[in-house]
Amino acid sequence: MWTRRGHPSATADMGLSWGEIVYRASVMLAGLIIVLAAINCLYQVSILEEPIIPVAPFVVAAAIWLVGFFCRQMSA
C-alpha cells in the first residue's frame, strides 16, 4: 500500500525473514560489545598507563556475530 507521496505505508510487509532479523540484532549486539570493550581499554590506559587489550569481549562478539550469520544463511 502506497501513500499519496509515493512512500510505502507503515502497514506494508517489509519481507524480512527471521534469520535476517536475528542477524541484524546480533550485529548490533556484537558492535555494542566491541564499543564497550574499546571504552574499557581507553579507561584502563588513562588509569594504569598501560594498554591492556581484552581478548574475551572480542571472542564473545565474534561468536554472537557467527550465530547471527548462521541464522541468516539457514533462513535464506
Helices and strands as residue ranges (DSSP letters): H 18-48, H 56-75
